[in-house]
């Protein structure tokens, strides 16, 4: 099945893209996708412990099971003032 990963904030600027599509196994969970992305992108691995995840318009945890054509947003903490 295919999942689109959306990047925001400094991940978007560091990776140089706002999204990418990946093939994942049926029954894949968010953690599986993040493992794959972190292995390919050091920027994701470096902030992994502080990421929040959303599928569609709902926040989900790392054990959330994904469906074909889901959009998974990787959200980093917001800072500034």
Secondary structure as GFF3:
##gff-version 3
##sequence-region A 1 81
A	DSSP	beta_strand	2	7	.	.	.	ID=ss1
A	DSSP	alpha_helix	9	15	.	.	.	ID=ss2
A	DSSP	beta_strand	19	23	.	.	.	ID=ss3
A	DSSP	alpha_helix	30	40	.	.	.	ID=ss4
A	DSSP	alpha_helix	42	47	.	.	.	ID=ss5
A	DSSP	three_ten_helix	48	50	.	.	.	ID=ss6
A	DSSP	beta_strand	52	55	.	.	.	ID=ss7
A	DSSP	beta_strand	58	60	.	.	.	ID=ss8
A	DSSP	beta_strand	71	75	.	.	.	ID=ss9
###
